[in-house]
């Protein structure tokens, strides 16, 4: 079943407990969020009035492999990667750093956050995302 199909069912249940939260989560999933940490990040952007990023943006790395960026603001060429615990493994970490360098060399900015930080210190993450967007030319509205 797809997120859209589940959404259609939820819409038929007006008294469903936490219906707005479920619908918003389904919209985020349909928009590309694939992990709880990405859902947390989308909620953080909404809460702090940060423009919504494109999620799971496809790109091809220098080795020709297809990779997906967790969050990307194309207009400002800013990426955000949200790292789960497996990124702490030395092999994953080294590969992440290599891919990060490729993104930087290509002219984009990249910010990285561990998933626990997105959940436990959202203000700190939001401040850095806002600073990254501002450095790239974004101007926050009133």
C-alpha positions as CSV (number, residue, x, y, z in Angstrom):
1,X,0.0,0.0,0.0
2,X,1.3,3.5,-0.8
3,X,1.2,6.6,1.4
4,X,-1.4,8.0,-0.9
5,X,-3.6,4.9,-0.6
6,X,-3.3,5.0,3.2
7,X,-4.1,8.7,3.1
8,X,-7.3,8.0,1.2
9,X,-8.4,5.5,3.9
10,X,-7.6,8.0,6.7
11,X,-9.7,10.7,5.0
12,X,-12.7,8.4,5.3
13,X,-12.2,8.3,9.1
14,X,-13.0,11.8,10.5
15,X,-12.9,10.7,14.1
16,X,-9.6,8.9,13.9
17,X,-7.3,9.7,16.8
18,X,-4.3,11.9,15.8
19,X,-5.7,12.2,12.3
20,X,-3.9,15.5,11.5
21,X,-0.6,14.1,12.6
22,X,-1.2,10.9,10.5
23,X,-2.1,12.9,7.5
24,X,0.9,15.2,7.8
25,X,3.2,12.2,8.3
26,X,1.8,10.5,5.2
27,X,2.3,13.8,3.2
28,X,5.9,13.8,4.4
29,X,6.4,10.2,3.3
30,X,4.8,10.9,-0.1
31,X,7.2,13.8,-0.3
32,X,10.2,11.5,0.0
33,X,11.0,11.1,3.7
34,X,12.2,7.5,4.2
35,X,13.4,7.5,7.8
36,X,12.1,8.7,11.2
37,X,15.0,11.1,11.3
38,X,13.9,12.6,8.0
39,X,10.4,13.0,9.3
40,X,11.8,14.7,12.4
41,X,13.8,17.0,10.2
42,X,10.8,18.0,8.0
43,X,8.9,18.7,11.2
44,X,11.8,20.8,12.4
45,X,11.8,22.8,9.2
46,X,8.0,23.4,9.5
47,X,8.3,24.4,13.2
48,X,11.2,26.9,12.6
49,X,9.7,28.3,9.4
50,X,12.6,27.0,7.2
51,X,11.6,26.5,3.6
52,X,10.8,22.8,3.0
53,X,13.6,20.9,1.3
54,X,13.4,18.4,-1.5
55,X,13.8,15.0,0.1
56,X,15.8,12.0,-1.3
57,X,17.2,13.8,-4.3
58,X,18.9,11.5,-6.7
59,X,22.5,12.2,-7.7
60,X,25.3,10.2,-9.3
61,X,28.6,10.2,-7.4
62,X,32.1,10.4,-8.9
63,X,32.2,6.6,-9.1
64,X,28.9,6.5,-11.1
65,X,26.8,5.1,-8.3
66,X,23.3,6.5,-7.6
67,X,23.1,8.2,-4.3
68,X,20.2,10.0,-2.5
69,X,20.5,13.3,-0.6
70,X,18.4,13.4,2.6
71,X,17.4,17.1,2.1
72,X,18.3,19.6,-0.6
73,X,17.5,23.2,-1.3
74,X,18.4,23.4,-5.0
75,X,17.9,27.2,-5.2
76,X,20.5,27.7,-2.5
77,X,22.6,24.6,-3.3
78,X,22.5,23.4,0.3
79,X,22.4,19.8,1.4
80,X,21.6,18.4,4.8
81,X,22.5,14.8,5.6
82,X,21.0,13.2,8.7
83,X,23.3,10.5,10.0
84,X,22.0,7.5,11.9
85,X,24.3,5.4,14.1
86,X,25.6,3.2,11.3
87,X,27.4,6.3,9.9
88,X,29.8,6.1,12.9
89,X,31.3,2.9,11.5
90,X,34.7,3.8,10.2
91,X,34.0,2.5,6.6
92,X,30.7,4.4,6.4
93,X,32.2,7.5,7.9
94,X,35.1,7.5,5.4
95,X,32.7,7.0,2.5
96,X,30.4,9.8,3.8
97,X,33.4,12.2,4.0
98,X,34.5,11.3,0.5
99,X,30.9,12.0,-0.8
100,X,30.7,15.2,1.2
101,X,34.0,16.4,-0.4
102,X,32.6,15.6,-3.9
103,X,29.5,17.7,-3.1
104,X,31.7,20.6,-1.9
105,X,34.1,20.4,-4.9
106,X,31.0,20.5,-7.2
107,X,30.1,23.9,-5.6
108,X,27.4,23.0,-3.1
109,X,27.3,23.4,0.7
110,X,26.6,20.5,3.0
111,X,25.6,20.3,6.6
112,X,25.6,17.0,8.6
113,X,23.7,16.2,11.7
114,X,23.4,13.1,13.7
115,X,19.8,11.9,14.0
116,X,19.8,12.2,17.8
117,X,20.7,15.9,17.5
118,X,17.8,16.6,15.2
119,X,15.5,15.1,17.9
120,X,17.2,16.4,21.1
121,X,18.4,19.8,20.1
122,X,16.1,21.0,17.3
123,X,16.8,24.7,17.9
124,X,20.6,24.2,17.5
125,X,20.0,22.3,14.2
126,X,17.5,24.9,13.0
127,X,20.0,27.8,13.8
128,X,22.7,26.1,11.7
129,X,20.3,25.3,8.8
130,X,19.1,28.9,8.8
131,X,22.8,30.1,8.9
132,X,23.6,27.8,6.0
133,X,20.7,29.0,3.9
134,X,21.4,32.6,4.7
135,X,25.1,32.2,3.7
136,X,23.8,30.9,0.4
137,X,21.5,33.8,-0.2
138,X,18.2,32.9,1.5
139,X,16.4,35.7,3.3
140,X,13.9,34.7,6.0
141,X,10.5,36.3,5.8
142,X,9.0,38.3,8.7
